[in-house]
């Protein structure tokens, strides 16, 4: 398995124009084509970014799509991500989020998770999404997250990358840290086979103001 076909994509947004940064991190395996990071950014913005914005209030301001190739330091890009959430109205606090769970094809890698904030107040009752149009947009994003991103020239497969566990020297009791793989031998992937969601609103502690 080659590390230089695996890409990390950070979708960065801001809560309001000068507010706190938020980001969702995705991983893709480049299974066909000769494209590079900037090509993935363009395709992701069309396939996923637009569907994300469709379930977000316009207090969410898109900022950038930052991509690195895990095995090729020369292949990277930071592309401006234009636009905002598509919905106008009162919004729930930033720590409220729609949760998506990414199931993979192997027990060697834990499932992934994505939390999308910017939920309009009007689409929910007591912490549960009830608006039929919003539920339909949630479903559109769910399907997009579990599918390959395919352009005229490239195919990008959504994956979850297993972290490498390392002992922290000098800690008592012994503690551990986790990092991304840096060699082909360290790379273990889980291919995303299905993405699940729920109308119950989730919580993201790191997004509390």
C-alpha positions as CSV (number, residue, x, y, z in Angstrom):
1,X,0.0,0.0,0.0
2,X,1.5,3.3,-1.1
3,X,1.5,6.3,1.2
4,X,1.9,8.8,-1.7
5,X,-1.6,8.1,-2.9
6,X,-3.2,9.1,0.4
7,X,-4.4,12.7,1.0
8,X,-5.4,14.6,4.1
9,X,-8.0,17.3,3.5
10,X,-8.9,19.9,6.1
11,X,-12.1,21.8,5.4
12,X,-11.7,25.1,7.3
13,X,-14.5,27.4,8.2
14,X,-15.1,30.3,10.6
15,X,-18.0,30.9,13.0
16,X,-18.9,34.4,11.7
17,X,-16.5,36.6,9.8
18,X,-13.9,37.0,12.6
19,X,-14.9,34.1,14.8
20,X,-13.4,30.9,16.0
21,X,-12.0,28.5,13.3
22,X,-13.7,25.1,12.8
23,X,-12.5,22.3,10.6
24,X,-13.4,18.8,9.5
25,X,-10.6,16.5,8.4
26,X,-11.1,13.9,5.6
27,X,-8.8,11.3,4.1
28,X,-8.9,10.1,0.5
29,X,-7.0,7.4,-1.5
30,X,-6.3,8.5,-5.0
31,X,-7.2,5.3,-6.9
32,X,-7.3,6.5,-10.5
33,X,-5.9,9.4,-12.5
34,X,-2.9,11.8,-12.4
35,X,-4.4,14.6,-10.3
36,X,-2.7,16.4,-7.4
37,X,-3.9,18.2,-4.2
38,X,-5.4,21.1,-6.0
39,X,-7.5,18.8,-8.2
40,X,-8.9,17.1,-5.1
41,X,-9.7,20.5,-3.6
42,X,-11.7,21.4,-6.6
43,X,-13.6,18.1,-6.8
44,X,-14.2,18.0,-3.0
45,X,-15.7,21.5,-3.0
46,X,-18.2,20.5,-5.6
47,X,-19.1,17.1,-4.3
48,X,-18.9,17.6,-0.5
49,X,-18.4,21.3,0.3
50,X,-21.7,22.4,-1.4
51,X,-23.6,19.6,0.4
52,X,-22.1,20.7,3.7
53,X,-23.1,24.3,3.2
54,X,-26.7,23.2,2.4
55,X,-27.2,22.1,6.0
56,X,-25.4,25.2,7.6
57,X,-26.6,28.6,8.6
58,X,-24.8,31.5,6.8
59,X,-23.0,32.3,10.1
60,X,-20.6,29.6,8.9
61,X,-18.1,31.3,6.6
62,X,-16.0,29.1,4.4
63,X,-12.3,29.8,4.6
64,X,-10.0,27.3,2.9
65,X,-9.5,23.7,1.8
66,X,-6.0,22.6,2.9
67,X,-4.6,19.4,1.5
68,X,-1.4,17.4,1.9
69,X,-0.2,14.2,0.3
70,X,1.0,12.0,3.2
71,X,3.8,10.4,1.2
72,X,4.9,13.3,-1.1
73,X,5.9,16.5,0.7
74,X,5.9,18.4,-2.6
75,X,2.2,17.7,-3.3
76,X,0.1,20.1,-1.2
77,X,-2.4,22.9,-1.7
78,X,-4.3,25.5,0.3
79,X,-7.2,26.7,-1.8
80,X,-9.6,29.5,-0.8
81,X,-13.0,28.1,-0.1
82,X,-15.6,30.7,-1.0
83,X,-19.1,31.1,0.2
84,X,-21.1,30.5,3.4
85,X,-23.8,28.2,4.8
86,X,-26.9,28.3,2.6
87,X,-29.5,29.0,5.3
88,X,-30.5,32.4,6.8
89,X,-32.0,32.6,10.3
90,X,-31.3,32.1,14.0
91,X,-28.7,29.4,14.7
92,X,-27.8,27.0,17.5
93,X,-24.5,27.4,19.3
94,X,-21.4,26.2,17.5
95,X,-20.9,23.1,19.7
96,X,-24.2,21.7,18.4
97,X,-23.6,19.6,15.4
98,X,-24.9,17.0,13.0
99,X,-23.0,13.8,13.4
100,X,-21.9,11.4,10.6
101,X,-20.4,8.1,11.4
102,X,-18.1,6.5,8.8
103,X,-18.0,2.7,8.9
104,X,-15.1,1.0,7.3
105,X,-14.4,-2.4,5.7
106,X,-11.9,-3.7,8.3
107,X,-11.7,-4.2,12.1
108,X,-8.1,-3.1,11.9
109,X,-9.2,0.6,11.8
110,X,-11.8,2.3,14.0
111,X,-14.7,4.0,12.3
112,X,-14.5,7.7,11.6
113,X,-16.8,10.6,12.6
114,X,-17.6,14.0,11.2
115,X,-19.5,16.8,13.0
116,X,-21.0,19.6,11.1
117,X,-22.1,22.7,13.0
118,X,-24.1,25.8,12.0
119,X,-27.6,24.2,12.6
120,X,-30.5,26.6,12.2
121,X,-32.8,26.8,15.2
122,X,-36.0,26.4,13.1
123,X,-35.2,22.9,11.8
124,X,-35.3,21.2,15.3
125,X,-37.4,20.7,18.3
126,X,-35.9,19.8,21.7
127,X,-32.6,18.7,20.1
128,X,-34.1,16.6,17.3
129,X,-34.2,17.6,13.7
130,X,-37.8,17.6,12.5
131,X,-37.8,19.7,9.3
132,X,-38.3,17.4,6.3
133,X,-36.3,19.5,3.8
134,X,-33.4,19.7,6.2
135,X,-33.5,15.9,6.8
136,X,-33.4,15.5,3.0
137,X,-30.3,17.7,2.8
138,X,-28.7,15.7,5.6
139,X,-29.3,12.6,3.6
140,X,-27.8,14.1,0.5
141,X,-24.6,14.8,2.4
142,X,-24.6,11.4,4.0
143,X,-24.6,9.7,0.6
144,X,-21.9,12.0,-0.8
145,X,-19.6,11.2,2.2
146,X,-19.7,7.5,1.5
147,X,-19.2,7.7,-2.3
148,X,-16.0,8.1,-4.3
149,X,-15.3,11.6,-5.6
150,X,-15.1,11.1,-9.4
151,X,-14.1,13.8,-11.9
152,X,-13.4,13.4,-15.6
153,X,-9.8,12.5,-14.8
154,X,-9.6,11.2,-11.2
155,X,-11.1,9.0,-8.5
156,X,-10.7,9.7,-4.8
157,X,-11.8,7.0,-2.4
158,X,-12.9,8.1,1.1
159,X,-10.8,6.3,3.8
160,X,-10.0,6.3,7.5
161,X,-6.3,6.3,8.3
162,X,-5.1,4.3,11.4
163,X,-2.8,6.3,13.6
164,X,0.6,5.0,14.7
165,X,0.9,4.6,18.5
166,X,4.2,5.7,20.1
167,X,5.4,5.7,23.7
168,X,6.2,9.1,25.2
169,X,9.8,8.7,26.5
170,X,10.3,9.5,30.2
171,X,6.6,9.5,31.3
172,X,5.7,7.6,34.5
173,X,3.3,5.9,34.2
174,X,4.1,5.4,30.5
175,X,1.9,7.5,28.2
176,X,1.3,7.3,24.5
177,X,0.9,9.6,21.6
178,X,-0.6,9.0,18.1
179,X,0.6,10.2,14.8
180,X,-0.1,9.8,11.1
181,X,2.0,7.1,9.2
182,X,5.2,8.3,7.6
183,X,6.1,5.2,5.6
184,X,4.3,2.6,3.4
185,X,4.9,-0.1,6.1
186,X,3.1,2.0,8.7
187,X,0.1,2.7,6.6
188,X,-3.2,0.9,7.4
189,X,-6.4,2.1,5.7
190,X,-10.1,1.4,6.2
191,X,-12.2,2.1,3.1
192,X,-15.5,3.9,4.0
193,X,-18.3,1.6,3.0
194,X,-21.3,3.3,4.6
195,X,-22.0,6.6,6.4
196,X,-24.7,6.8,9.0
197,X,-26.4,9.8,10.6
198,X,-29.2,10.6,13.1
199,X,-31.7,13.4,13.6
200,X,-30.5,13.7,17.2
201,X,-28.3,16.7,17.5
202,X,-24.8,15.9,18.7
203,X,-22.2,17.9,20.6
204,X,-18.6,19.0,19.8
205,X,-16.7,20.0,23.0
206,X,-13.8,21.6,21.1
207,X,-16.2,24.1,19.5
208,X,-17.5,25.7,22.7
209,X,-16.7,29.4,22.8
